[in-house]
Amino acid sequence: MKKFIIVSLLLILCLSAKESYATSIAGCDITYKCIDSLKFEFSLNLYRYCGGDSLKNIEQITVRCGSTTRNVTLSRSSITDITPLCPSASVRCNPSNTKGTGVGIEKHVYKGILDFNTTPLNSFSSCSSNVIVSASINSRSSSITTGPTGTLYNDVEIDLKDAPTNSSPQFTSDPVILLFNDSPFRYNLGALDTADQDSLSYSFGHPRSAYGVNVNYSSGFSYDKPVTFYDPRWPKGQPPSPNTNPPVGIYLDSISGDLIFTPTNSSERTVLVLTVTEWRKDSTGTSQIIGKSSREVLLIINYGGANKPPEIDGPFTYSIIEGDTLCFNITTDDPLVILPPPQPSPPADTTQLFWNNGIPGATFTILSATAIHKTGRFCWSPPIGSSRTLPYTFTAHVEDNNCQIKGEASRMFMVKV
């Protein structure tokens, strides 16, 4: 069975050896952190398929105000292997950033300082609209089956006028995802905004090839329906039902960012763009948009072999009064796979549970390190003065120990104070 799973992964991930650098990028996002007023450290995050060509030590981003643009060079600061395989798997991106090493994904982070107080960027500080910071890479894989190929474009919007010290959300989940066919898929970006505690909302975005240029999908697919998913209902077009078993339709929660559906075509590979919008109240108490970030995600649907993805159990929403203490357990499960006789069914998988430290001052502990299905305990005492209209959030992530492709799931938890 393990041999079958390894072969399946090879068939899924291995692109043609003739593909160039233009097809080695499997995902992209841009984030930034405020250093001082109008001064930011930007990060361009590129996710490289290790069967393709190596990446350069530097990359360019473009700063835009209307029709005025200026290029800025970033330098690579790190390379991390994020291949979604079990810990005992030996096939990974080794050596790093080397063409043709095969099965695996690397995260390449390029960093640079953009100071809008000084030349040459100080002219952008008076921009009458949001400043756009973008990257354009001739990168999408020709193996994508539902449409978008060629040049990948991604950007962030930053409001220098009303939010000169803002930091963008940081993403704690990886954007290259292996899905198990005919099994529920539950994913969360893990967006964090602990620097500013701004409100975040989520929506589907369009894949783009350039500023203002959307990329079309193949017939039958669209930016908000990029894959074939389970929905036996008639007529078509009914609202999704994410809480059924299995989930019906494709569902994106605009408040939590949870993406839920059941893929049903094991041959599909697709691009999905998720957009995060930052909101902040002005002096009148009205919420205003102060920034937008997008992440392009690669979804690879496979047969999965004898495995089902693990699950995180709810409830996912809680309430507490400031000054009190809230504690609750987060439990996990991993459905057994029952194979038809005379095949022996595989043993139960062990799960590991993590959180993204989304709420400062809160604690998260695993109750039993030896339990097959881990349970985490969350505790928090929100201080006096911390009450607000919008909930505080954190993301929990569960993994099983299936080899070679591990099953994963992530969900957002919301605490209203």
PyMOL commands that set and color helices and strands:
alter all, ss='L'
color gray80, all
select helices_A, chain A and resi 2-13+21-23+122-126
alter helices_A, ss='H'
color red, helices_A
select strands_A, chain A and resi 25-36+39-49+58-65+68-81+105-115+131-140+150-158+170-171+176-180+185-187+191-192+199-205+208-210+213-214+251-252+259-261+269-281+287-302+311-312+317-319+326-333+351-355+363-366+375-380+392-400+408-416
alter strands_A, ss='S'
color yellow, strands_A
deselect
rebuild
show_as cartoon
